[in-house]
Amino acid sequence: MEFSQDDFDRLLLFEHTRKSAEANYAENPLDADNLTKWGGALIELSSFQAPKDAKAMIDDALSKLEEALLINPTKHDTLWCLGNANTSYAFLIPDITEAKGYFDKALDYFQKAVDEDPENDLYRKSLQVAIKAPELHMEIHKNGLGLMSNAGSSATSKEKESKRQKSNDFKYDIFGWIILAVGIVAWVGMAKSNIPPPPPR
């Protein structure tokens, strides 16, 4: 997977956010906002990793976000990030039965975020997308596996390897787009949550 300049800039931004959050955590481990930023940055950074490393990074994000939720159980942006983390993790699992558990958790967290902040369009849209996520997962993995199984028996080993590589590239491309979409939604959500309140009248 090649990185564009925008990808590289995003990587630097989220790596800086991760490092800042880690330093802030050392000073104040009970800051739910900081833990949420840290978890969000880890979710974003996972999109730049191979699937195995991405899973480990999302696991780390889940632990940070769950820790933030222990501090503030009704923090809607943390609930929303937990929905994103579970969705991202589910798309890394080829088996829909196993992935479904993560999709169900994501749906639950998105619903809780909507319950806490019902006027938030981003949370409502995330909830709607989460309902369709298992169907999208099946389509993505069906197409990815379909490319690999079409390498006929008459194909040489080089042709099989080429098709396998194309299949892997396809999977990484799809995963990249999913993570990008989740990332944009996360970025917009964090940007909205950091807008200063209007001055009193």
PASE-324081 format. One record per atom (N, C-alpha, C): x, y, z; residue in three letters. Coordinates in steps of 0.05 Angstrom, whole numbers, plus 5000, padded with zeros to 4 digits. Example, Ala and Ser with C-alpha at 12.3 -4.5 7.8 and 13.67 -1.06 7.14 Angstrom:
! residues 2
526448865156ALA;524649105156ALA;526449345156ALA;525749555142SER;527349795143SER;525850015157SER;
END
This chain:
! residues 201
501749775000MET;500050005000MET;501850255000MET;501450424980GLU;503050664978GLU;501650894992GLU;503151075003PHE;502051305018PHE;502151555001PHE;500051705000SER;500051964987SER;501052175008SER;501452414999GLN;502352625018GLN;500252675039GLN;497652655032ASP;495552695051ASP;495652465072ASP;496052215063ASP;496351995081ASP;498652035101ASP;500852125090PHE;503252175106PHE;502652395127PHE;501352605119ASP;500652815137ASP;498752715159ASP;496752555152ARG;494952435171ARG;496552255191ARG;498352095180LEU;499951925197LEU;501552085218LEU;502752305209LEU;504252475227LEU;502452605248LEU;500152705239LEU;498252835258LEU;497352635280LEU;496552395272PHE;495552205291PHE;497752085309PHE;500152075298GLU;502351975314GLU;503052195335GLU;502952445327HIS;503452665346HIS;501252665368HIS;498752625360THR;496552615379THR;496952385398THR;497752145388ARG;498251915405ARG;500351975426ARG;502652085417LYS;504852145435LYS;504052355456LYS;502652555447SER;501752765466SER;499852645487SER;498052475478ALA;496152345497ALA;497652165516ALA;499652025506GLU;501151845524GLU;502652015545GLU;503752235537ALA;505152415557ALA;503152535577ALA;500852615567ASN;498852725585ASN;497752525604ASN;497552275595TYR;496652055613TYR;498452015636TYR;501152045631ALA;503052015653ALA;502552225675ALA;501652465667GLU;501052675686GLU;498352655699GLU;496352565683ASN;493652545694ASN;492252305681ASN;492352075694PRO;491151825683PRO;488151825685PRO;486852025698LEU;483952025700LEU;482652225682LEU;484052305661ASP;482952495641ASP;481552335619ASP;478852315620ALA;477352165600ALA;477652275572ALA;477852545569ASP;478152665543ASP;480852575530ASP;482952585546ASN;485552495537ASN;485552205528ASN;484352035544LEU;484151755537LEU;482551705511LEU;480551865507THR;478851845483THR;480551935459THR;482052155462LYS;483752245439LYS;485852025433LYS;486951905454TRP;489051705450TRP;487851465435TRP;485551375444GLY;484151155430GLY;483551215401GLY;482451465397GLY;481851545370GLY;484251555352GLY;486551645362ALA;489051655347ALA;489951375340ALA;489751195359LEU;490550915353LEU;488750785332LEU;486150845332ILE;484450745311ILE;485350845284ILE;485951105282GLU;486851225257GLU;489551095249GLU;491351075267LEU;494050955260LEU;493850665251LEU;491750525260SER;491450245253SER;491050215222SER;489950425210SER;489450405181SER;492050405164SER;494250465177PHE;496850465163PHE;498450205168PHE;497150015182GLN;498549775190GLN;497549535174GLN;499149325174ALA;498249065163ALA;496048955182ALA;494248785172PRO;492048695189PRO;492748595217PRO;494848445220LYS;495548335246LYS;496348565265LYS;497948755255ASP;498748985271ASP;496449165277ASP;494649195257ALA;492249365260ALA;490549255282ALA;490148995284LYS;488548875305LYS;489748935332LYS;492348915335ALA;493748975360ALA;493349265368ALA;493449445348MET;493149725354MET;490249795362MET;488349665348ILE;485549705355ILE;484949595383ILE;486149365390ASP;485849255417ASP;486849465438ASP;489049595432ASP;490149795450ASP;488250035451ASP;487050115428ALA;485150325428ALA;482650255445ALA;481750005442LEU;479449915458LEU;479949945488LEU;482349865496SER;482949875525SER;483050165535SER;484150345518LYS;484250635526LYS;481350745528LYS;479750685508LEU;476950785508LEU;475250665530LEU;475650415536GLU;474150285558GLU;475050415585GLU;477650485587GLU;478650615611GLU;477350885614GLU;477051035592ALA;475751295592ALA;472751265600ALA;471551055592LEU;468751005598LEU;468350935628LEU;470350815640LEU;470250765669LEU;470251025685LEU;471751225674ILE;471851485687ILE;469251645683ILE;468251625658ASN;465751775651ASN;464051595634ASN;462251435646PRO;460651245632PRO;458651355611PRO;458151615613THR;456251735594THR;457551915573THR;460151905570LYS;461652075552LYS;461051985523LYS;459352135509HIS;458352045483HIS;460452015462HIS;462552195462ASP;464652155441ASP;466351905446ASP;466651825471THR;468051575477THR;466351345468THR;463751355473LEU;461951135464LEU;462051115434LEU;462051345420TRP;462151345391TRP;464751225381TRP;467051305393CYS;469651195386CYS;469750885390CYS;468550795412LEU;468450505417LEU;466850365394LEU;464750495385GLY;463350385362GLY;465150365337GLY;466750575332ASN;468550565309ASN;470750355313ASN;471750325337ALA;473950135341ALA;472849845337ALA;470449795347ASN;469349525343ASN;468649465314ASN;467749675300THR;467149635271THR;469749585256THR;471849745261SER;474449705248SER;475549425253SER;475349335278TYR;476349065285TYR;474748855270TYR;472148885269ALA;470448685255ALA;471248655226ALA;471848875212PHE;472548855184PHE;475248705180PHE;476848685201LEU;479348535198LEU;479048235201LEU;476648155210ILE;476147865214ILE;474647755191ILE;475747555176PRO;474447445153PRO;471847295159PRO;471747165182ASP;469446995189ASP;467147175200ASP;464947185185ILE;462747365193ILE;461547285220ILE;461547035227THR;460446955253THR;462047075275THR;464747075273GLU;466447195293GLU;466247505292GLU;466147615268ALA;465947905264ALA;463348015275ALA;461247855273LYS;458547945282LYS;458548045311LYS;460047905328GLY;460147995356GLY;461248285359GLY;463248345342TYR;464348625343TYR;462348815330TYR;460948735309PHE;458948905297PHE;456648965317PHE;455848765332ASP;453748795352ASP;454648995374ASP;457148965383LYS;458149155403LYS;458249435392LYS;459049465367ALA;459249725354ALA;456449855353ALA;454449695345LEU;451749795344LEU;450749885371LEU;451449735392ASP;450649805419ASP;451950065428ASP;454550105422TYR;455950345429TYR;454850585414TYR;454350555388PHE;453250775372PHE;450450855383PHE;448850655390GLN;446150715401GLN;446450865428GLN;448350785445LYS;448750925470LYS;449651215465LYS;451451255444ALA;452351525438ALA;449951695429ALA;448151585412VAL;445751725403VAL;443951785427VAL;443751595445ASP;442051635469ASP;443051875486ASP;445751895488GLU;446952105504GLU;446852375490GLU;446952375463ASP;446952625448ASP;445152595423ASP;442552595427PRO;440652525405PRO;440752725382PRO;441752965386GLU;441753165365GLU;444153135347GLU;446052965353ASN;448552935338ASN;448052775313ASN;448152905290ASP;447752775264ASP;449852555258ASP;452252615266LEU;454452425262LEU;453852155276LEU;452952175300TYR;452351925315TYR;450051775303TYR;447951925294ARG;445651785281ARG;446451655255ARG;448151795239LYS;449051675214LYS;450851425219LYS;452551445239SER;454251215246SER;452450975254SER;450351025269LEU;448550815276LEU;447250685252LEU;446350855233GLN;445150745208GLN;447150575192GLN;449650675190VAL;451650525175VAL;452350265190VAL;452350265216ALA;453050025232ALA;451049805227ALA;448549875222ILE;446449675217ILE;447149525191ILE;448249665171LYS;448949545145LYS;451749415144LYS;453349465165ALA;456149375165ALA;456549075160ALA;454948895173PRO;455348605169PRO;454948525139PRO;453048655126GLU;452448595098GLU;454848685081GLU;455948925087LEU;458249025072LEU;460648845077LEU;460948745102HIS;463148565109HIS;463048315092HIS;460648195090MET;460347945074MET;461047995045MET;460148225034GLU;460748285006GLU;463748325001GLU;465048465019ILE;467948515016ILE;469448255017ILE;468848095037HIS;470447845040HIS;469747635019HIS;467247645010LYS;466447464988LYS;467947544963LYS;468147794956ASN;469547884933ASN;472547834935ASN;473647884959GLY;476547834963GLY;477247544960GLY;475647374972LEU;476147084970LEU;475546984943LEU;473547104929GLY;472847014902GLY;475147054883GLY;476747264886LEU;478947314869LEU;481047094873LEU;481447004897MET;483446804902MET;482546534891MET;479946464893SER;479046204884SER;478846184854SER;478946404840ASN;478846394811ASN;481446324797ASN;483546284813ALA;486146214801ALA;485845914793ALA;485245874768GLY;484645604758GLY;486945414761GLY;486345154758SER;488444954762SER;490544954740SER;489845074717SER;491845084695SER;493745314698SER;493245494717ALA;495045724721ALA;497645634732ALA;499745774724THR;502445704735THR;502645824763THR;504645744777SER;504945844805SER;505446154805SER;506746254784LYS;507146544783LYS;504446684779LYS;502746574762GLU;500146694758GLU;498446684783GLU;498646454797LYS;497146434822LYS;498146634842LYS;500746664844GLU;501846864863GLU;501047144855GLU;500947204829SER;500147464821SER;497147514828SER;495447314824LYS;492647354831LYS;492347374861LYS;493947224876ARG;493747234905ARG;494647514915ARG;496747624902GLN;497647894909GLN;495448094902GLN;494148064879LYS;492048254872LYS;489748234891LYS;489147984900SER;487047954920SER;487748094946SER;490248054955ASN;491148194979ASN;491048494976ASN;491948594953ASP;491848884948ASP;488948984949ASP;487148824938PHE;484248904938PHE;483248914966PHE;483948714983LYS;483048715011LYS;484148965025LYS;486849015021TYR;488049255035TYR;486749515025TYR;486149524999ASP;484849764989ASP;482049805001ASP;480449595003ILE;477849615015ILE;478149695044ILE;479949555058PHE;480349615087PHE;481249905090PHE;482949995072GLY;483850275074GLY;481650475070GLY;479850415051TRP;477550595047TRP;475750595071TRP;475250365083ILE;473550345107ILE;474750505129ILE;477350465134ILE;478650615156ILE;478750915150ILE;479150985125LEU;479051265117LEU;476351395124LEU;474251245116ALA;471551345122ALA;471051375152ALA;471851175167VAL;471551185196VAL;473251415207VAL;475651455196GLY;477451665205GLY;476351945200GLY;475151975176ILE;474052235170ILE;471652295189ILE;470052095193VAL;467752125211VAL;468852185239VAL;470952045248ALA;472052095274ALA;473252385276ALA;474652465255TRP;475852725255TRP;473752945257TRP;471652915241VAL;469453105241VAL;468153115269VAL;467752885280GLY;466552865307GLY;468253005328GLY;470852955327MET;472653085347MET;472753385342MET;472753465316ALA;472853755310ALA;470253885321ALA;467953755318LYS;465453865327LYS;465453885358LYS;466653685371SER;466553675400SER;468453885412SER;470353985396ASN;472254185407ASN;471554465399ASN;469154515388ILE;468354785381ILE;467554935407ILE;468655175410PRO;467955325435PRO;465055395434PRO;463755415458PRO;460955485459PRO;460555785450PRO;458155845440PRO;457756125431PRO;457756305456PRO;458456565451PRO;458456745474PRO;455656795485PRO;455456835511PRO;452756885522PRO;451557145512PRO;448957155510ARG;447557395499ARG;446657565521ARG;
END
